[in-house]
């Protein structure tokens, strides 16, 4: 199969300011997957 | 292929071959697209079951490494997000990108965009049916 060359996945890294969890994500409504807080910042 | 709205706010996790976990944050209007490599009643049940697993049970997506020998055994592949582009030139199950989905020749080139009240598709002549899940 002639696999096309793909662009790099558009993810961003975030940190939750409430529980310090760090995670990679993509999408429009970013919340912490651990504590569900929306108090997250891009790092 | 089957298409459904995510219909709520939530997260689907994706495990990638480089041992990363990526959270895909979805809203009510976002899409779950399931592409199948056969057709018929059994496949349609499989598509609906996959949509159920993703939407109701938050089953994670798993991405196979490039060239994985089991890729050709996948009966279904999935994409989640606000836009899906169908392409017949990719290897099934090996691409983490959520805006592109492996499909048959007939559907290749179709682009599906989520809108607030439905979807927009860049092709007029498509046989389709609408069902309640």
Backbone of each chain as nested JSON, in Angstrom:
{
  "chains": [
    {"id": "A", "residues": [
      {"number": 1, "name": "UNK", "atoms": {"N": [0.845, -1.203, 0.0], "CA": [0.0, 0.0, 0.0], "C": [0.878, 1.25, 0.0]}},
      {"number": 2, "name": "UNK", "atoms": {"N": [0.533, 2.2, -0.851], "CA": [1.309, 3.44, -0.932], "C": [0.859, 4.387, 0.173]}},
      {"number": 3, "name": "UNK", "atoms": {"N": [1.508, 4.289, 1.27], "CA": [1.12, 5.087, 2.418], "C": [1.546, 6.536, 2.213]}},
      {"number": 4, "name": "UNK", "atoms": {"N": [0.624, 7.479, 2.354], "CA": [0.999, 8.878, 2.156], "C": [1.779, 9.383, 3.355]}},
      {"number": 5, "name": "UNK", "atoms": {"N": [2.588, 10.389, 3.137], "CA": [3.384, 10.977, 4.22], "C": [2.461, 11.86, 5.054]}},
      {"number": 6, "name": "UNK", "atoms": {"N": [2.426, 11.59, 6.333], "CA": [1.503, 12.332, 7.181], "C": [2.194, 13.478, 7.898]}},
      {"number": 7, "name": "UNK", "atoms": {"N": [1.413, 14.535, 8.161], "CA": [1.955, 15.631, 8.948], "C": [1.989, 15.22, 10.42]}},
      {"number": 8, "name": "UNK", "atoms": {"N": [2.776, 15.922, 11.189], "CA": [2.912, 15.586, 12.596], "C": [1.599, 15.859, 13.326]}},
      {"number": 9, "name": "UNK", "atoms": {"N": [1.314, 15.001, 14.272], "CA": [0.081, 15.128, 15.042], "C": [0.069, 16.436, 15.83]}},
      {"number": 10, "name": "UNK", "atoms": {"N": [-1.057, 17.154, 15.734], "CA": [-1.137, 18.473, 16.382], "C": [-1.616, 18.334, 17.825]}},
      {"number": 11, "name": "UNK", "atoms": {"N": [-0.709, 18.0, 18.711], "CA": [-1.082, 17.945, 20.123], "C": [-0.36, 19.061, 20.871]}},
      {"number": 12, "name": "UNK", "atoms": {"N": [-0.892, 19.42, 22.019], "CA": [-0.235, 20.389, 22.892], "C": [-0.099, 19.751, 24.263]}},
      {"number": 13, "name": "UNK", "atoms": {"N": [0.889, 20.237, 25.015], "CA": [1.098, 19.707, 26.352], "C": [0.517, 20.689, 27.366]}},
      {"number": 14, "name": "UNK", "atoms": {"N": [-0.157, 20.156, 28.348], "CA": [-0.842, 20.995, 29.332], "C": [-0.478, 20.556, 30.747]}},
      {"number": 15, "name": "UNK", "atoms": {"N": [-0.626, 21.515, 31.687], "CA": [-0.482, 21.197, 33.109], "C": [-1.728, 21.698, 33.83]}},
      {"number": 16, "name": "UNK", "atoms": {"N": [-2.24, 20.852, 34.707], "CA": [-3.38, 21.235, 35.536], "C": [-2.864, 22.009, 36.746]}},
      {"number": 17, "name": "UNK", "atoms": {"N": [-3.372, 23.212, 36.965], "CA": [-2.917, 24.032, 38.085], "C": [-3.563, 23.598, 39.402]}},
      {"number": 18, "name": "UNK", "atoms": {"N": [-4.534, 22.722, 39.345], "CA": [-5.169, 22.237, 40.577], "C": [-4.514, 20.952, 41.086]}},
      {"number": 19, "name": "UNK", "atoms": {"N": [-4.182, 20.015, 40.179], "CA": [-3.63, 18.733, 40.646], "C": [-2.23, 18.448, 40.096]}},
      {"number": 20, "name": "UNK", "atoms": {"N": [-1.68, 19.395, 39.325], "CA": [-0.313, 19.281, 38.776], "C": [-0.174, 18.198, 37.712]}},
      {"number": 21, "name": "UNK", "atoms": {"N": [-1.262, 17.589, 37.312], "CA": [-1.186, 16.566, 36.264], "C": [-0.731, 17.195, 34.947]}},
      {"number": 22, "name": "UNK", "atoms": {"N": [0.175, 16.532, 34.252], "CA": [0.591, 16.979, 32.924], "C": [0.095, 15.981, 31.885]}},
      {"number": 23, "name": "UNK", "atoms": {"N": [-0.396, 16.511, 30.784], "CA": [-0.961, 15.618, 29.781], "C": [-0.86, 16.241, 28.395]}},
      {"number": 24, "name": "UNK", "atoms": {"N": [-0.928, 15.38, 27.383], "CA": [-0.975, 15.826, 25.996], "C": [-2.408, 15.743, 25.512]}},
      {"number": 25, "name": "UNK", "atoms": {"N": [-2.821, 16.766, 24.759], "CA": [-4.201, 16.74, 24.316], "C": [-4.414, 17.458, 23.007]}},
      {"number": 26, "name": "UNK", "atoms": {"N": [-5.596, 17.252, 22.457], "CA": [-6.026, 17.961, 21.254], "C": [-7.536, 18.116, 21.323]}},
      {"number": 27, "name": "UNK", "atoms": {"N": [-8.021, 19.203, 20.737], "CA": [-9.45, 19.446, 20.767], "C": [-9.742, 20.835, 21.286]}},
      {"number": 28, "name": "UNK", "atoms": {"N": [-11.038, 21.113, 21.459], "CA": [-11.452, 22.488, 21.737], "C": [-11.71, 22.781, 23.211]}},
      {"number": 29, "name": "UNK", "atoms": {"N": [-12.109, 21.785, 23.98], "CA": [-12.491, 22.05, 25.359], "C": [-11.547, 21.258, 26.264]}},
      {"number": 30, "name": "UNK", "atoms": {"N": [-10.466, 21.914, 26.673], "CA": [-9.416, 21.218, 27.408], "C": [-9.74, 21.215, 28.904]}},
      {"number": 31, "name": "UNK", "atoms": {"N": [-9.79, 20.044, 29.483], "CA": [-9.91, 19.9, 30.935], "C": [-8.878, 18.867, 31.389]}},
      {"number": 32, "name": "UNK", "atoms": {"N": [-8.601, 18.859, 32.673], "CA": [-7.655, 17.879, 33.187], "C": [-8.304, 16.484, 33.175]}},
      {"number": 33, "name": "UNK", "atoms": {"N": [-7.682, 15.513, 32.529], "CA": [-8.27, 14.163, 32.516], "C": [-8.283, 13.522, 33.892]}},
      {"number": 34, "name": "UNK", "atoms": {"N": [-7.462, 14.03, 34.788], "CA": [-7.365, 13.424, 36.112], "C": [-8.424, 13.957, 37.071]}},
      {"number": 35, "name": "UNK", "atoms": {"N": [-8.524, 15.307, 37.178], "CA": [-9.451, 15.882, 38.171], "C": [-10.61, 16.637, 37.522]}},
      {"number": 36, "name": "UNK", "atoms": {"N": [-10.661, 16.68, 36.202], "CA": [-11.742, 17.329, 35.438], "C": [-11.736, 18.853, 35.544]}},
      {"number": 37, "name": "UNK", "atoms": {"N": [-10.702, 19.431, 36.162], "CA": [-10.643, 20.884, 36.295], "C": [-10.339, 21.523, 34.946]}},
      {"number": 38, "name": "UNK", "atoms": {"N": [-10.905, 22.738, 34.716], "CA": [-10.542, 23.463, 33.504], "C": [-9.444, 24.494, 33.79]}},
      {"number": 39, "name": "UNK", "atoms": {"N": [-8.868, 24.409, 34.968], "CA": [-7.79, 25.319, 35.362], "C": [-6.458, 24.741, 34.853]}},
      {"number": 40, "name": "UNK", "atoms": {"N": [-6.311, 24.726, 33.54], "CA": [-5.131, 24.133, 32.91], "C": [-4.413, 25.178, 32.061]}},
      {"number": 41, "name": "UNK", "atoms": {"N": [-3.103, 25.026, 31.939], "CA": [-2.311, 25.936, 31.113], "C": [-1.494, 25.121, 30.134]}},
      {"number": 42, "name": "UNK", "atoms": {"N": [-1.251, 25.728, 28.982], "CA": [-0.38, 25.079, 27.991], "C": [1.079, 25.249, 28.42]}},
      {"number": 43, "name": "UNK", "atoms": {"N": [1.875, 24.235, 28.289], "CA": [3.292, 24.334, 28.693], "C": [4.197, 24.003, 27.504]}}
    ]},
    {"id": "B", "residues": [
      {"number": 1, "name": "UNK", "atoms": {"N": [-19.407, 3.264, 5.775], "CA": [-18.926, 3.914, 6.979], "C": [-20.104, 4.439, 7.784]}},
      {"number": 2, "name": "UNK", "atoms": {"N": [-19.856, 4.675, 9.041], "CA": [-20.88, 5.207, 9.92], "C": [-20.397, 6.484, 10.569]}},
      {"number": 3, "name": "UNK", "atoms": {"N": [-21.347, 7.367, 10.824], "CA": [-21.012, 8.68, 11.372], "C": [-21.995, 9.008, 12.483]}},
      {"number": 4, "name": "UNK", "atoms": {"N": [-21.49, 9.496, 13.6], "CA": [-22.376, 9.89, 14.695], "C": [-21.801, 11.122, 15.368]}},
      {"number": 5, "name": "UNK", "atoms": {"N": [-22.685, 11.902, 15.982], "CA": [-22.232, 13.004, 16.826], "C": [-21.772, 12.427, 18.164]}},
      {"number": 6, "name": "UNK", "atoms": {"N": [-20.757, 13.05, 18.763], "CA": [-20.338, 12.595, 20.084], "C": [-21.45, 12.882, 21.098]}},
      {"number": 7, "name": "UNK", "atoms": {"N": [-22.153, 13.968, 20.901], "CA": [-23.404, 14.243, 21.627], "C": [-23.237, 14.626, 23.088]}},
      {"number": 8, "name": "UNK", "atoms": {"N": [-22.056, 14.86, 23.533], "CA": [-21.797, 15.34, 24.898], "C": [-20.364, 15.823, 24.952]}},
      {"number": 9, "name": "UNK", "atoms": {"N": [-20.004, 16.426, 26.068], "CA": [-18.607, 16.796, 26.248], "C": [-17.883, 15.632, 26.909]}},
      {"number": 10, "name": "UNK", "atoms": {"N": [-16.691, 15.329, 26.445], "CA": [-15.968, 14.204, 27.036], "C": [-14.585, 14.049, 26.447]}},
      {"number": 11, "name": "UNK", "atoms": {"N": [-13.914, 12.98, 26.852], "CA": [-12.546, 12.72, 26.416], "C": [-12.461, 11.284, 25.895]}},
      {"number": 12, "name": "UNK", "atoms": {"N": [-11.784, 11.126, 24.768], "CA": [-11.381, 9.794, 24.319], "C": [-9.863, 9.767, 24.324]}},
      {"number": 13, "name": "UNK", "atoms": {"N": [-9.298, 8.755, 24.938], "CA": [-7.841, 8.647, 25.003], "C": [-7.331, 7.815, 23.836]}},
      {"number": 14, "name": "UNK", "atoms": {"N": [-6.117, 8.185, 23.404], "CA": [-5.506, 7.464, 22.286], "C": [-4.098, 7.039, 22.686]}},
      {"number": 15, "name": "UNK", "atoms": {"N": [-3.802, 5.755, 22.57], "CA": [-2.461, 5.236, 22.816], "C": [-1.714, 5.122, 21.505]}},
      {"number": 16, "name": "UNK", "atoms": {"N": [-0.496, 5.669, 21.454], "CA": [0.259, 5.686, 20.198], "C": [1.436, 4.713, 20.276]}},
      {"number": 17, "name": "UNK", "atoms": {"N": [2.019, 4.347, 19.141], "CA": [3.138, 3.389, 19.14], "C": [4.36, 3.878, 19.903]}},
      {"number": 18, "name": "UNK", "atoms": {"N": [4.515, 5.201, 20.064], "CA": [5.673, 5.696, 20.82], "C": [5.343, 5.867, 22.304]}},
      {"number": 19, "name": "UNK", "atoms": {"N": [4.402, 5.069, 22.782], "CA": [4.056, 4.964, 24.203], "C": [3.513, 6.261, 24.79]}},
      {"number": 20, "name": "UNK", "atoms": {"N": [2.898, 7.077, 23.955], "CA": [2.268, 8.292, 24.457], "C": [0.773, 8.064, 24.611]}},
      {"number": 21, "name": "UNK", "atoms": {"N": [0.206, 8.831, 25.547], "CA": [-1.25, 8.866, 25.669], "C": [-1.712, 10.279, 25.35]}},
      {"number": 22, "name": "UNK", "atoms": {"N": [-2.641, 10.383, 24.424], "CA": [-3.148, 11.684, 23.998], "C": [-4.636, 11.747, 24.314]}},
      {"number": 23, "name": "UNK", "atoms": {"N": [-5.032, 12.842, 24.965], "CA": [-6.441, 13.036, 25.285], "C": [-7.09, 13.825, 24.148]}},
      {"number": 24, "name": "UNK", "atoms": {"N": [-8.129, 13.266, 23.586], "CA": [-8.879, 13.963, 22.533], "C": [-10.128, 14.529, 23.191]}},
      {"number": 25, "name": "UNK", "atoms": {"N": [-10.193, 15.86, 23.264], "CA": [-11.308, 16.521, 23.939], "C": [-12.412, 16.785, 22.919]}},
      {"number": 26, "name": "UNK", "atoms": {"N": [-13.575, 16.253, 23.194], "CA": [-14.677, 16.336, 22.238], "C": [-15.876, 17.063, 22.834]}},
      {"number": 27, "name": "UNK", "atoms": {"N": [-16.634, 17.723, 21.965], "CA": [-17.867, 18.384, 22.362], "C": [-19.069, 17.746, 21.699]}},
      {"number": 28, "name": "UNK", "atoms": {"N": [-20.253, 18.284, 22.024], "CA": [-21.504, 17.699, 21.512], "C": [-21.515, 17.592, 19.994]}},
      {"number": 29, "name": "UNK", "atoms": {"N": [-20.972, 18.619, 19.328], "CA": [-21.084, 18.687, 17.876], "C": [-20.022, 17.859, 17.152]}},
      {"number": 30, "name": "UNK", "atoms": {"N": [-18.994, 17.404, 17.87], "CA": [-17.903, 16.683, 17.212], "C": [-18.351, 15.3, 16.712]}},
      {"number": 31, "name": "UNK", "atoms": {"N": [-17.538, 14.735, 15.833], "CA": [-17.933, 13.524, 15.111], "C": [-17.181, 12.282, 15.599]}},
      {"number": 32, "name": "UNK", "atoms": {"N": [-17.875, 11.162, 15.532], "CA": [-17.215, 9.858, 15.57], "C": [-17.449, 9.237, 14.192]}},
      {"number": 33, "name": "UNK", "atoms": {"N": [-16.381, 8.977, 13.475], "CA": [-16.492, 8.357, 12.146], "C": [-15.881, 6.969, 12.211]}},
      {"number": 34, "name": "UNK", "atoms": {"N": [-16.633, 5.984, 11.739], "CA": [-16.169, 4.595, 11.735], "C": [-16.175, 4.092, 10.297]}},
      {"number": 35, "name": "UNK", "atoms": {"N": [-15.014, 3.696, 9.83], "CA": [-14.891, 3.197, 8.465], "C": [-14.729, 1.682, 8.502]}},
      {"number": 36, "name": "UNK", "atoms": {"N": [-15.508, 0.996, 7.674], "CA": [-15.45, -0.468, 7.62], "C": [-14.988, -0.907, 6.236]}},
      {"number": 37, "name": "UNK", "atoms": {"N": [-14.373, -2.073, 6.157], "CA": [-13.816, -2.527, 4.896], "C": [-14.676, -3.589, 4.217]}},
      {"number": 38, "name": "UNK", "atoms": {"N": [-15.879, -3.785, 4.757], "CA": [-16.879, -4.627, 4.129], "C": [-18.221, -3.951, 4.305]}},
      {"number": 39, "name": "UNK", "atoms": {"N": [-19.286, -4.569, 3.776], "CA": [-20.609, -4.007, 3.998], "C": [-21.609, -5.124, 4.266]}},
      {"number": 40, "name": "UNK", "atoms": {"N": [-22.773, -4.721, 4.731], "CA": [-23.803, -5.698, 5.068], "C": [-24.279, -5.505, 6.496]}},
      {"number": 41, "name": "UNK", "atoms": {"N": [-25.319, -6.258, 6.863], "CA": [-25.93, -6.082, 8.191], "C": [-24.956, -6.311, 9.346]}},
      {"number": 42, "name": "UNK", "atoms": {"N": [-24.086, -7.313, 9.228], "CA": [-23.14, -7.589, 10.313], "C": [-22.169, -6.422, 10.506]}},
      {"number": 43, "name": "UNK", "atoms": {"N": [-21.705, -5.867, 9.401], "CA": [-20.78, -4.737, 9.476], "C": [-21.489, -3.521, 10.073]}},
      {"number": 44, "name": "UNK", "atoms": {"N": [-22.751, -3.303, 9.679], "CA": [-23.488, -2.168, 10.225], "C": [-23.662, -2.303, 11.743]}},
      {"number": 45, "name": "UNK", "atoms": {"N": [-23.911, -3.527, 12.2], "CA": [-23.994, -3.747, 13.651], "C": [-22.653, -3.445, 14.308]}},
      {"number": 46, "name": "UNK", "atoms": {"N": [-21.569, -3.854, 13.645], "CA": [-20.232, -3.587, 14.182], "C": [-19.946, -2.11, 14.288]}},
      {"number": 47, "name": "UNK", "atoms": {"N": [-20.351, -1.345, 13.279], "CA": [-20.153, 0.108, 13.306], "C": [-20.924, 0.728, 14.461]}},
      {"number": 48, "name": "UNK", "atoms": {"N": [-22.173, 0.316, 14.613], "CA": [-22.982, 0.865, 15.716], "C": [-22.392, 0.474, 17.059]}},
      {"number": 49, "name": "UNK", "atoms": {"N": [-21.885, -0.745, 17.17], "CA": [-21.274, -1.198, 18.423], "C": [-20.021, -0.383, 18.738]}},
      {"number": 50, "name": "UNK", "atoms": {"N": [-19.231, -0.102, 17.712], "CA": [-18.03, 0.693, 17.928], "C": [-18.385, 2.101, 18.391]}},
      {"number": 51, "name": "UNK", "atoms": {"N": [-19.39, 2.698, 17.778], "CA": [-19.836, 4.028, 18.202], "C": [-20.294, 3.972, 19.664]}},
      {"number": 52, "name": "UNK", "atoms": {"N": [-21.015, 2.919, 20.025], "CA": [-21.46, 2.753, 21.414], "C": [-20.272, 2.647, 22.371]}},
      {"number": 53, "name": "UNK", "atoms": {"N": [-19.282, 1.83, 21.994], "CA": [-18.105, 1.648, 22.852], "C": [-17.369, 2.965, 23.072]}},
      {"number": 54, "name": "UNK", "atoms": {"N": [-17.246, 3.751, 22.021], "CA": [-16.521, 5.016, 22.137], "C": [-17.327, 6.053, 22.905]}},
      {"number": 55, "name": "UNK", "atoms": {"N": [-18.594, 6.18, 22.563], "CA": [-19.398, 7.274, 23.11], "C": [-19.886, 6.993, 24.524]}},
      {"number": 56, "name": "UNK", "atoms": {"N": [-20.286, 5.782, 24.778], "CA": [-20.886, 5.461, 26.08], "C": [-19.881, 4.853, 27.054]}},
      {"number": 57, "name": "UNK", "atoms": {"N": [-18.895, 4.095, 26.542], "CA": [-17.963, 3.42, 27.447], "C": [-16.566, 4.038, 27.428]}},
      {"number": 58, "name": "UNK", "atoms": {"N": [-16.391, 5.089, 26.624], "CA": [-15.122, 5.817, 26.545], "C": [-13.937, 4.883, 26.289]}},
      {"number": 59, "name": "UNK", "atoms": {"N": [-14.147, 3.944, 25.405], "CA": [-13.066, 3.033, 25.052], "C": [-11.933, 3.791, 24.367]}},
      {"number": 60, "name": "UNK", "atoms": {"N": [-10.681, 3.567, 24.761], "CA": [-9.579, 4.292, 24.129], "C": [-9.299, 3.792, 22.713]}},
      {"number": 61, "name": "UNK", "atoms": {"N": [-8.684, 4.669, 21.926], "CA": [-8.228, 4.3, 20.58], "C": [-6.791, 3.81, 20.682]}},
      {"number": 62, "name": "UNK", "atoms": {"N": [-6.465, 2.8, 19.914], "CA": [-5.101, 2.276, 19.881], "C": [-4.561, 2.395, 18.466]}},
      {"number": 63, "name": "UNK", "atoms": {"N": [-3.369, 2.957, 18.347], "CA": [-2.747, 3.136, 17.039], "C": [-1.652, 2.092, 16.871]}},
      {"number": 64, "name": "UNK", "atoms": {"N": [-1.713, 1.347, 15.768], "CA": [-0.682, 0.338, 15.497], "C": [0.571, 1.004, 14.936]}},
      {"number": 65, "name": "UNK", "atoms": {"N": [1.753, 0.421, 15.184], "CA": [2.969, 0.948, 14.552], "C": [2.887, 0.828, 13.035]}},
      {"number": 66, "name": "UNK", "atoms": {"N": [3.556, 1.74, 12.358], "CA": [3.595, 1.73, 10.898], "C": [4.075, 0.365, 10.391]}},
      {"number": 67, "name": "UNK", "atoms": {"N": [3.343, -0.22, 9.459], "CA": [3.719, -1.497, 8.876], "C": [3.343, -2.708, 9.717]}},
      {"number": 68, "name": "UNK", "atoms": {"N": [2.548, -2.509, 10.744], "CA": [2.189, -3.624, 11.624], "C": [1.434, -4.715, 10.841]}},
      {"number": 69, "name": "UNK", "atoms": {"N": [1.805, -5.989, 11.025], "CA": [1.183, -7.05, 10.222], "C": [-0.298, -7.256, 10.487]}},
      {"number": 70, "name": "UNK", "atoms": {"N": [-0.778, -6.812, 11.637], "CA": [-2.199, -7.017, 11.947], "C": [-3.085, -5.924, 11.35]}},
      {"number": 71, "name": "UNK", "atoms": {"N": [-2.463, -4.897, 10.803], "CA": [-3.232, -3.791, 10.222], "C": [-4.288, -4.301, 9.231]}},
      {"number": 72, "name": "UNK", "atoms": {"N": [-3.926, -5.25, 8.379], "CA": [-4.856, -5.685, 7.335], "C": [-5.992, -6.541, 7.886]}},
      {"number": 73, "name": "UNK", "atoms": {"N": [-5.94, -6.876, 9.166], "CA": [-7.028, -7.671, 9.766], "C": [-8.093, -6.796, 10.433]}},
      {"number": 74, "name": "UNK", "atoms": {"N": [-7.855, -5.498, 10.513], "CA": [-8.815, -4.626, 11.177], "C": [-10.1, -4.534, 10.347]}},
      {"number": 75, "name": "UNK", "atoms": {"N": [-11.251, -4.867, 10.927], "CA": [-12.492, -4.724, 10.181], "C": [-13.028, -3.293, 10.201]}},
      {"number": 76, "name": "UNK", "atoms": {"N": [-12.594, -2.511, 11.218], "CA": [-13.093, -1.15, 11.397], "C": [-11.943, -0.244, 11.813]}},
      {"number": 77, "name": "UNK", "atoms": {"N": [-11.996, 0.999, 11.394], "CA": [-11.08, 2.02, 11.93], "C": [-11.895, 3.251, 12.288]}},
      {"number": 78, "name": "UNK", "atoms": {"N": [-11.325, 4.081, 13.164], "CA": [-12.112, 5.146, 13.79], "C": [-11.373, 6.475, 13.733]}},
      {"number": 79, "name": "UNK", "atoms": {"N": [-12.137, 7.545, 13.617], "CA": [-11.598, 8.89, 13.747], "C": [-12.584, 9.726, 14.551]}},
      {"number": 80, "name": "UNK", "atoms": {"N": [-12.066, 10.595, 15.414], "CA": [-12.924, 11.446, 16.247], "C": [-12.452, 12.892, 16.139]}},
      {"number": 81, "name": "UNK", "atoms": {"N": [-13.395, 13.817, 16.036], "CA": [-13.009, 15.223, 16.002], "C": [-13.991, 16.057, 15.216]}},
      {"number": 82, "name": "UNK", "atoms": {"N": [-13.574, 17.288, 14.869], "CA": [-14.491, 18.203, 14.188], "C": [-14.483, 18.033, 12.674]}},
      {"number": 83, "name": "UNK", "atoms": {"N": [-13.464, 17.308, 12.151], "CA": [-13.37, 17.148, 10.703], "C": [-12.746, 15.804, 10.37]}},
      {"number": 84, "name": "UNK", "atoms": {"N": [-13.262, 15.132, 9.361], "CA": [-12.714, 13.842, 8.952], "C": [-12.54, 13.839, 7.436]}},
      {"number": 85, "name": "UNK", "atoms": {"N": [-11.384, 13.437, 6.987], "CA": [-11.082, 13.328, 5.555], "C": [-10.849, 11.856, 5.262]}},
      {"number": 86, "name": "UNK", "atoms": {"N": [-11.59, 11.295, 4.3], "CA": [-11.448, 9.875, 3.977], "C": [-10.391, 9.693, 2.886]}},
      {"number": 87, "name": "UNK", "atoms": {"N": [-9.514, 8.717, 3.087], "CA": [-8.41, 8.522, 2.148], "C": [-8.13, 7.037, 1.993]}},
      {"number": 88, "name": "UNK", "atoms": {"N": [-8.015, 6.594, 0.73], "CA": [-7.785, 5.173, 0.483], "C": [-6.296, 4.837, 0.44]}},
      {"number": 89, "name": "UNK", "atoms": {"N": [-5.431, 5.833, 0.598], "CA": [-3.998, 5.609, 0.407], "C": [-3.231, 5.5, 1.727]}},
      {"number": 90, "name": "UNK", "atoms": {"N": [-3.897, 5.256, 2.827], "CA": [-3.19, 5.104, 4.093], "C": [-3.372, 3.698, 4.63]}},
      {"number": 91, "name": "UNK", "atoms": {"N": [-2.461, 3.305, 5.489], "CA": [-2.507, 1.955, 6.052], "C": [-3.425, 1.953, 7.272]}},
      {"number": 92, "name": "UNK", "atoms": {"N": [-4.4, 1.077, 7.26], "CA": [-5.438, 1.079, 8.294], "C": [-4.867, 0.921, 9.695]}},
      {"number": 93, "name": "UNK", "atoms": {"N": [-5.335, 1.778, 10.592], "CA": [-5.031, 1.616, 12.017], "C": [-3.673, 2.089, 12.457]}},
      {"number": 94, "name": "UNK", "atoms": {"N": [-2.891, 2.686, 11.547], "CA": [-1.521, 3.071, 11.906], "C": [-1.337, 4.58, 11.994]}},
      {"number": 95, "name": "UNK", "atoms": {"N": [-2.415, 5.346, 11.797], "CA": [-2.264, 6.805, 11.802], "C": [-2.993, 7.422, 12.986]}},
      {"number": 96, "name": "UNK", "atoms": {"N": [-2.278, 8.141, 13.855], "CA": [-2.94, 8.773, 14.985], "C": [-3.709, 10.039, 14.609]}},
      {"number": 97, "name": "UNK", "atoms": {"N": [-3.426, 10.619, 13.437], "CA": [-4.099, 11.856, 13.046], "C": [-5.604, 11.625, 13.007]}},
      {"number": 98, "name": "UNK", "atoms": {"N": [-6.341, 12.503, 13.674], "CA": [-7.781, 12.288, 13.777], "C": [-8.571, 12.981, 12.677]}},
      {"number": 99, "name": "UNK", "atoms": {"N": [-7.896, 13.693, 11.768], "CA": [-8.63, 14.318, 10.673], "C": [-8.516, 13.514, 9.382]}},
      {"number": 100, "name": "UNK", "atoms": {"N": [-7.969, 12.31, 9.472], "CA": [-7.877, 11.47, 8.271], "C": [-8.237, 10.036, 8.652]}},
      {"number": 101, "name": "UNK", "atoms": {"N": [-8.957, 9.372, 7.746], "CA": [-9.452, 8.032, 8.055], "C": [-9.356, 7.16, 6.814]}},
      {"number": 102, "name": "UNK", "atoms": {"N": [-8.849, 5.959, 7.014], "CA": [-8.719, 4.997, 5.921], "C": [-10.113, 4.613, 5.405]}},
      {"number": 103, "name": "UNK", "atoms": {"N": [-10.283, 4.601, 4.096], "CA": [-11.574, 4.252, 3.511], "C": [-11.368, 3.596, 2.155]}},
      {"number": 104, "name": "UNK", "atoms": {"N": [-12.449, 3.053, 1.603], "CA": [-12.372, 2.404, 0.289], "C": [-12.249, 3.463, -0.814]}},
      {"number": 105, "name": "UNK", "atoms": {"N": [-11.939, 2.997, -2.028], "CA": [-11.744, 3.914, -3.163], "C": [-12.945, 4.816, -3.39]}},
      {"number": 106, "name": "UNK", "atoms": {"N": [-14.156, 4.246, -3.295], "CA": [-15.36, 5.012, -3.605], "C": [-15.544, 6.215, -2.688]}},
      {"number": 107, "name": "UNK", "atoms": {"N": [-15.087, 6.075, -1.451], "CA": [-15.294, 7.153, -0.473], "C": [-14.069, 8.057, -0.337]}},
      {"number": 108, "name": "UNK", "atoms": {"N": [-12.975, 7.685, -0.947], "CA": [-11.752, 8.475, -0.8], "C": [-11.958, 9.883, -1.343]}},
      {"number": 109, "name": "UNK", "atoms": {"N": [-11.483, 10.851, -0.606], "CA": [-11.615, 12.254, -1.009], "C": [-12.762, 12.972, -0.337]}},
      {"number": 110, "name": "UNK", "atoms": {"N": [-13.626, 12.22, 0.321], "CA": [-14.747, 12.86, 1.011], "C": [-14.245, 13.562, 2.278]}},
      {"number": 111, "name": "UNK", "atoms": {"N": [-14.731, 14.782, 2.477], "CA": [-14.42, 15.522, 3.696], "C": [-15.716, 15.797, 4.442]}},
      {"number": 112, "name": "UNK", "atoms": {"N": [-15.708, 15.498, 5.715], "CA": [-16.905, 15.653, 6.542], "C": [-16.576, 16.629, 7.655]}},
      {"number": 113, "name": "UNK", "atoms": {"N": [-17.348, 17.695, 7.747], "CA": [-17.106, 18.728, 8.754], "C": [-18.284, 18.78, 9.715]}},
      {"number": 114, "name": "UNK", "atoms": {"N": [-17.986, 18.762, 11.011], "CA": [-19.051, 18.875, 12.002], "C": [-19.581, 20.302, 12.022]}},
      {"number": 115, "name": "UNK", "atoms": {"N": [-20.884, 20.44, 12.089], "CA": [-21.503, 21.756, 12.277], "C": [-22.364, 21.684, 13.536]}},
      {"number": 116, "name": "UNK", "atoms": {"N": [-22.871, 22.827, 13.944], "CA": [-23.635, 22.87, 15.202], "C": [-24.859, 21.956, 15.144]}},
      {"number": 117, "name": "UNK", "atoms": {"N": [-25.486, 21.871, 13.976], "CA": [-26.734, 21.098, 13.909], "C": [-26.633, 19.881, 12.997]}},
      {"number": 118, "name": "UNK", "atoms": {"N": [-25.445, 19.522, 12.537], "CA": [-25.341, 18.368, 11.661], "C": [-23.939, 18.196, 11.128]}},
      {"number": 119, "name": "UNK", "atoms": {"N": [-23.832, 17.865, 9.846], "CA": [-22.523, 17.739, 9.207], "C": [-22.583, 18.349, 7.813]}},
      {"number": 120, "name": "UNK", "atoms": {"N": [-21.432, 18.757, 7.313], "CA": [-21.301, 19.19, 5.929], "C": [-20.374, 18.209, 5.235]}},
      {"number": 121, "name": "UNK", "atoms": {"N": [-20.788, 17.752, 4.046], "CA": [-19.988, 16.789, 3.28], "C": [-19.704, 17.392, 1.909]}},
      {"number": 122, "name": "UNK", "atoms": {"N": [-18.479, 17.27, 1.438], "CA": [-18.069, 17.921, 0.19], "C": [-18.426, 17.098, -1.052]}},
      {"number": 123, "name": "UNK", "atoms": {"N": [-19.479, 16.331, -0.967], "CA": [-19.898, 15.542, -2.135], "C": [-21.417, 15.424, -2.113]}},
      {"number": 124, "name": "UNK", "atoms": {"N": [-22.055, 15.568, -3.253], "CA": [-23.517, 15.559, -3.303], "C": [-24.09, 14.157, -3.434]}},
      {"number": 125, "name": "UNK", "atoms": {"N": [-23.508, 13.356, -4.315], "CA": [-24.118, 12.06, -4.617], "C": [-23.555, 10.965, -3.71]}},
      {"number": 126, "name": "UNK", "atoms": {"N": [-24.185, 10.79, -2.579], "CA": [-23.799, 9.725, -1.651], "C": [-25.078, 9.011, -1.222]}},
      {"number": 127, "name": "UNK", "atoms": {"N": [-25.051, 7.68, -1.308], "CA": [-26.173, 6.914, -0.76], "C": [-26.008, 6.844, 0.745]}},
      {"number": 128, "name": "UNK", "atoms": {"N": [-27.019, 7.286, 1.466], "CA": [-26.892, 7.266, 2.919], "C": [-28.26, 7.018, 3.548]}},
      {"number": 129, "name": "UNK", "atoms": {"N": [-28.217, 6.589, 4.789], "CA": [-29.448, 6.446, 5.554], "C": [-29.202, 6.945, 6.963]}},
      {"number": 130, "name": "UNK", "atoms": {"N": [-30.274, 7.4, 7.587], "CA": [-30.171, 7.975, 8.928], "C": [-30.898, 7.062, 9.901]}},
      {"number": 131, "name": "UNK", "atoms": {"N": [-30.227, 6.723, 11.004], "CA": [-30.836, 5.843, 11.999], "C": [-30.62, 6.406, 13.383]}},
      {"number": 132, "name": "UNK", "atoms": {"N": [-31.523, 6.078, 14.278], "CA": [-31.364, 6.468, 15.675], "C": [-30.573, 5.384, 16.397]}},
      {"number": 133, "name": "UNK", "atoms": {"N": [-29.553, 5.801, 17.145], "CA": [-28.737, 4.826, 17.892], "C": [-29.273, 4.679, 19.313]}}
    ]}
  ]
}
